[in-house]
Amino acid sequence: MQLTISPENPLEWLALRANLAPIPLLHAQIMPVLAKAVLEAADKGVFDAAKDGPQTLDDLVRTLGLNRKALGELMGLLTAMGYFTYQNERFDLTRMARRFALKDDPQSVHGMMVFNNRVMWDWMSQLGNYLETGQGVQYHETLSAEQWRYYQEGMVAATSTEAREFGRRAPVPKSATRMLDIGGSHGQHSVALCKKLSALTSTILDLQPAIEQAAPLLARQGMGDRVQHQVGNALSDDFGDAQYDIILLSSLAHHFTAEQNQLVTNKVARALRPGGVFIVNEFIKPAVGQKPELVGSSTDLFYGLSSTAGNYSIAEIQEWQQRAGLKSHKVVSYRTLPGRAMVVAKK
């Protein structure tokens, strides 16, 4: 799966082939507007205002209290983007929008859209400074309690689809009884595996501010004592010796330097039981010479900006694991998320 600019007719195909289409203009002018329109629509409640059926523009204006002219322009764009259809002067949500944009749908990314709009969008203005200095935002050190809440709700939204596939396809021992989920906050990955393996329990190790905001989100999963939080720091805490059958590091390696990831992996290797697995679950940095991949490359730059770290290649992740004495086991690429994979090692 690739995110690309695709021609819709032979003339557009010829224009692309002949280098007549101003692609940078699309990137610079059109795409930022598309992104911000979707974020504001989610934040202002536009999608949920139409969840009960087709709405006229005036219906939406009354419900949302927004300016009629401006909302009409937004609705025209959202219709062009495939979030709405327009018939008989009414806007109706598409199947895609109903699944992924409504606030309460289990697979919705609404929380991520609100987080990106209220918190992340401002970070992008720091990209120039990052390019000059190499110093990122380091947002974990600066988030307010309210921003931590937006962040945790965003992480739940971003991983709801992924966690289902993770639960189905993660190569874990069927006899596993103990799991350590490093930085797992909301616990969706732990919950998915505990539902799959009846004897499994999981400990989620995370920072105190993250747990404070993530605890209610985990409680909604109804897993009781089988999935629990433990306050800790992956860089400074010891994980013990031969304690776990499964250790997961999901969406955390991109916040750490290569040296820090090696430190964590060394501790993981000691903490695994014989036959246990270590899963690094990440967006993957495309290796030099490989086919370009927009998701892996864009998240690499974004994580550099936000954490002064970034994505890593499969080879780099496997090198940490092998240096710690683990054996490369499998690489499982996600079918629902381009550029993302589980890099699995075994003790």
Phi, psi and omega in degrees: 000127180234148172263111186220167169267117187244136177288149180251355179204168183301324180294320178293323177299317179295321179297319177293316181297325182272005180061038179261344181275126183281077183305316179302329178295320177297315179296317188278326186255315189276312188294321175300324179292319178300312182298311183294326178298316180294318181297314180292323178299317178294315183294325181274357178083019184297315183295314182291336178294341181250011187291336183269000178145174182303143184229140171283167177299320179294324175302313182294321178299316180295318182292318188265340182069032181257165179292132187296314182298311182296318180294322177299320177295318178297316182294325176298318179292315180297328176291317178297332182274353176095014178272334180226156163250161182227115178216142178052040178063026179231143177262131181231135180297140174280168179300320178299313181295321179298322182284318192249348185248342179287142188301319190259002177290136182303333181259009184293146172256020183304316181300322178291324179295319179292316178301313180297324182286317187272336185238303190290327187305321181292333180299327185298336178291347180268002184298320179300316178296321178298318180295328181279324189247339186077004180262120181274185184288327183054058191292335180300337182271351188235352184295136172282171179301319179294320179292325174300322179295313177301319182297312181294320177295325176293320180294321176300314180297320184289335186250002185298314177290317180300317184299325178297314179291323177302314180298325180283324196244352180296127182278090184240154178297131181295338181268007184300139179238337182228136181229142171245123181249099187279118180071026187279354176034270185292339172079013185297323179290318177298316180299317181300318180285325179292328175291330181280321184246109190294337182266357187276137167237155183225139173251125179261114179265121182204170180289153182303312180299326179292317182295321180303320181272335183273338184304314177296328179291320176292321181301328179296339181284342175066037182262004173055231183277356185282335176230115185227153177273151171219124180293131179184177182229122184299331184278330186251339183275148172271142182264357180091183181241128175049051184258332194231148174269333180225130171233128184244132172238095186250123176055036178237329181301329182288350175270348186250153171288168178300321179295319178293321178295324177294320177300313179296316181296323177299319179292323177299315182301321178291327185278345181281144170280159175305132183085357179285163183238146174244120182249118170261114187251108192209160160289140188254134175284121180299133179290153179301130180094347177280168176301131179303144182219114190293323183293310180298321182287320181289321178291329176300312178294319182295317180290330172297314179297317188276333185227002184058029176235252178134184180282165177230155178281164176301318181298320179295317179296315180296329178294319175301314184296317181291322177296332179276359178093011178266159180255132175301133185245295182210156168238119182247109178275137181289142176274334184263349182227109179295144174080008183238146183204159168260120176256110193249132174238159185230146177268000000 
